[in-house]
């Protein structure tokens, strides 16, 4: 059988041997987590106060950089535990955030995840890169979520966009679960 060759006449082995990673700049990869809970009628999101630059002292979603040879989902679980002291059983993908300039340190792409947990089951504390971890109330005004940050502060990076997308993702998941329960005859 003939070996398959590319447009430059190379075999796959030759093409891989000629590959030079430096010719293809790579972004840094991070995971961010939007963890939600309900305390009575109040919806909350878990945020951390950043202990390091950039955005030192600002509120942000828990998250951080992927380690070499670490799957990105593992990064999300690890960072959630390291920065807040809490864990969750499962995470759902929200999206990938790659807008140039989203991080002042350079080209950083984030994979964002979300989950909903029981508020009373998840005590928290700030650790690692987080000076503080806190459940922050979310208020809805004209069906738009507003995170009630202390003293009118803003979220770091593009975490306001990620947070809004995570809320929409959770609404879709809740709606799908309700439809599935209805189809299965459950109430």
C-alpha positions as CSV (number, residue, x, y, z in Angstrom):
1,X,0.0,0.0,0.0
2,X,1.2,3.5,-0.9
3,X,2.0,5.9,1.9
4,X,-0.2,8.9,2.0
5,X,1.7,12.2,1.3
6,X,0.7,15.7,2.0
7,X,0.8,18.7,-0.4
8,X,4.6,19.0,0.2
9,X,5.2,15.3,-0.6
10,X,5.8,14.3,3.0
11,X,4.7,11.3,4.9
12,X,3.0,11.8,8.2
13,X,6.2,10.8,10.0
14,X,8.2,13.3,8.0
15,X,5.6,16.1,8.6
16,X,5.6,15.5,12.4
17,X,9.4,15.4,12.5
18,X,9.4,18.8,10.7
19,X,6.8,20.4,12.9
20,X,8.2,23.3,14.8
21,X,5.9,24.4,17.7
22,X,7.6,27.8,17.8
23,X,6.1,28.6,14.4
24,X,2.6,28.4,16.1
25,X,2.2,30.7,19.1
26,X,0.2,29.1,21.9
27,X,-2.1,30.8,24.4
28,X,-2.0,30.1,28.1
29,X,-5.0,27.9,29.1
30,X,-7.1,28.4,32.2
31,X,-10.3,27.1,33.7
32,X,-12.9,29.3,35.5
33,X,-15.8,28.0,37.6
34,X,-19.2,29.6,38.1
35,X,-20.6,27.8,41.1
36,X,-24.2,28.6,42.1
37,X,-26.3,27.9,45.2
38,X,-29.6,28.9,46.6
39,X,-30.1,30.1,50.2
40,X,-33.8,30.2,50.7
41,X,-35.1,32.4,47.9
42,X,-31.7,34.0,47.3
43,X,-29.5,32.9,44.4
44,X,-25.7,33.1,45.1
45,X,-22.5,32.7,43.2
46,X,-19.2,31.7,44.7
47,X,-16.5,34.4,44.1
48,X,-12.9,34.9,45.3
49,X,-11.1,38.1,46.0
50,X,-7.8,38.0,44.1
51,X,-4.6,37.9,46.2
52,X,-2.3,38.6,43.2
53,X,-2.0,40.8,40.2
54,X,-3.6,41.4,37.8
55,X,-6.8,42.7,39.4
56,X,-5.3,42.5,42.9
57,X,-8.2,42.8,45.4
58,X,-10.9,42.4,42.8
59,X,-13.7,39.8,42.8
60,X,-13.4,37.0,40.3
61,X,-14.6,33.5,39.6
62,X,-12.5,30.7,41.1
63,X,-10.0,29.4,38.5
64,X,-6.5,29.2,37.3
65,X,-3.9,27.9,34.9
66,X,-3.8,24.3,33.6
67,X,-0.8,22.3,34.7
68,X,1.3,20.3,32.1
69,X,-0.3,17.0,31.3
70,X,-3.5,17.9,33.2
71,X,-6.9,17.6,31.5
72,X,-8.8,21.0,31.7
73,X,-11.7,19.6,33.6
74,X,-9.3,18.4,36.3
75,X,-7.9,21.9,36.4
76,X,-11.4,23.2,37.1
77,X,-12.0,20.8,40.0
78,X,-8.5,21.4,41.4
79,X,-8.7,25.2,41.3
80,X,-12.2,25.3,42.9
81,X,-10.9,23.2,45.8
82,X,-7.6,25.1,46.1
83,X,-9.1,28.6,46.1
84,X,-12.3,28.0,48.0
85,X,-11.9,24.8,50.0
86,X,-15.1,23.4,48.5
87,X,-15.8,20.7,45.9
88,X,-18.7,19.7,43.6
89,X,-19.6,16.4,42.0
90,X,-19.9,17.5,38.4
91,X,-19.3,20.5,36.2
92,X,-21.0,21.5,33.0
93,X,-19.2,23.3,30.2
94,X,-20.3,27.0,29.8
95,X,-18.0,28.0,26.9
96,X,-14.5,28.9,25.8
97,X,-13.4,32.6,26.2
98,X,-10.6,33.8,23.9
99,X,-11.2,37.4,23.1
100,X,-7.8,39.1,22.6
101,X,-7.0,41.4,25.6
102,X,-9.3,39.6,28.0
103,X,-6.3,39.1,30.3
104,X,-3.6,41.8,30.7
105,X,-0.9,39.1,31.1
106,X,-1.2,38.1,27.4
107,X,-3.0,35.6,25.3
108,X,-5.0,33.6,27.8
109,X,-7.9,31.3,26.8
110,X,-10.3,30.2,29.5
111,X,-12.6,27.2,29.5
112,X,-15.5,28.0,31.8
113,X,-17.6,25.5,33.8
114,X,-20.7,25.8,36.0
115,X,-22.5,23.8,38.6
116,X,-25.3,24.2,41.1
117,X,-24.7,23.0,44.7
118,X,-26.6,23.0,48.0
119,X,-25.6,26.1,49.8
120,X,-25.6,24.6,53.3
121,X,-23.3,21.7,52.2
122,X,-20.5,23.9,51.0
123,X,-18.5,25.9,53.6
124,X,-15.8,27.9,52.0
125,X,-12.6,29.8,52.7
126,X,-10.1,31.7,50.6
127,X,-6.8,30.0,50.0
128,X,-4.0,29.7,47.4
129,X,-4.5,32.6,45.0
130,X,-7.6,33.8,46.8
131,X,-7.4,36.2,49.7
132,X,-11.1,35.5,50.4
133,X,-13.9,33.4,49.1
134,X,-17.5,34.4,49.6
135,X,-21.0,33.5,48.4
136,X,-22.3,36.7,46.8
137,X,-26.0,37.4,46.2
138,X,-27.4,37.7,42.7
139,X,-30.4,39.9,42.1
140,X,-32.5,39.9,38.9
141,X,-33.6,43.2,37.5
142,X,-35.8,43.0,34.3
143,X,-34.7,39.4,34.0
144,X,-31.0,40.4,34.0
145,X,-28.7,39.1,36.7
146,X,-26.8,41.6,38.8
147,X,-24.1,40.4,41.1
148,X,-24.3,42.4,44.3
149,X,-20.7,43.1,44.9
150,X,-19.6,45.1,47.9
151,X,-19.1,48.8,47.4
152,X,-20.1,48.7,43.7
153,X,-17.0,46.8,42.7
154,X,-16.7,45.0,39.4
155,X,-15.6,41.5,38.4
156,X,-12.1,40.9,37.2
157,X,-11.3,40.0,33.6
158,X,-14.4,39.1,31.5
159,X,-16.0,37.2,34.4
160,X,-19.2,39.2,34.1
161,X,-19.7,37.7,30.6
162,X,-18.8,34.2,31.8
163,X,-21.2,34.6,34.7
164,X,-24.1,35.7,32.5
165,X,-23.4,32.8,30.1
166,X,-23.3,30.4,33.1
167,X,-26.7,31.7,34.4
168,X,-28.2,31.1,30.9
169,X,-26.6,27.7,30.7
170,X,-28.0,26.7,34.0
171,X,-31.5,28.0,33.0
172,X,-31.3,25.8,29.8
173,X,-30.2,22.8,31.8
174,X,-33.0,23.3,34.3
175,X,-35.5,23.7,31.5
176,X,-34.2,20.6,29.8
177,X,-34.4,18.6,33.1
178,X,-38.0,19.8,33.6
179,X,-39.0,18.8,30.0
180,X,-37.2,15.4,30.5
181,X,-39.1,14.9,33.8
182,X,-42.4,15.8,32.1
183,X,-41.7,13.4,29.2
184,X,-40.9,10.6,31.7
185,X,-44.1,11.4,33.6
186,X,-42.3,12.7,36.7
187,X,-43.4,15.8,38.5
